Amino acid sequence: VQIIEAGPNTLAGFPEKIVKLVASRLKKLGVEIIAGKKIVEAKKNVVVLDNNQKINFDVLIWAGGVKAPSVFAGASLKLEGGGRILVEKGMVCVPEDPHLRLGLRIYSIGDSVCFYNPTTNRQIPGVARAAISQADVAAHNVIADIVRETNGSDMSYKTYRPWDYPYIIPVGGKWAVAKVGPLIISGFSGWILKGLVEFNYLLSIMPFWRAVKT
């Protein structure tokens, strides 16, 4: 198994320690990582890289990443990060032209938006926890807009404050790496934590004993 990655590593945007742990685990599993190379051509059972290197394959799995819907391109909104809409701290879309007035404010959340963490100046990852927090802010601010438009009351707006969202990356067998705040757990312990998180989710949608059996 070979992973060909155009970027410098297979986990762009993740902390260096996480990247090294995952790379080490993949190497132990016999997976070869070819980083910093692009596939420029795919023929029958062979791909060609941008350095003219040819790699034979039996099965090719293409993962092209995440791209926002093309409909945003004609919406007069400022786009960044793969065509996603740039939003301000209240989840309000930023107009393409700063002098353009969009009328009522337009809100966007989740994978469709590009939001920069003011502390790290890095884009917020497209994870469910971020989208849920953004939805709470956007919903409150939409109501605030309606209240202001209908009776002129000065209802305050909410601000989205991103945080270091926890995540777990399983990497083959009973092994995973998890990051919760500053704490990084890897190996079998990470896999156990992954199971507990999944079990907690199952408890939210089904009875206890059914969750245990599942």
Secondary structure, DSSP 8 states (H G I E B T S, - for coil): -EEEESSSSSSTTS-HHHHHHHHHHHHHTT-EEEES--EEEEETTEEEETTS-EEE-S-----------GGGGGTTB-EETTTEEEB-TTSBB-BSSTT---SS--B--GGGEE-B-TTT--B----HHHHHHHHHHHHHHHHHHHHHHHH---------------EEEE-SSS-EEEEETTEEEEEHHHHHHHHHHHHHHHHTTS-HHHHHH-
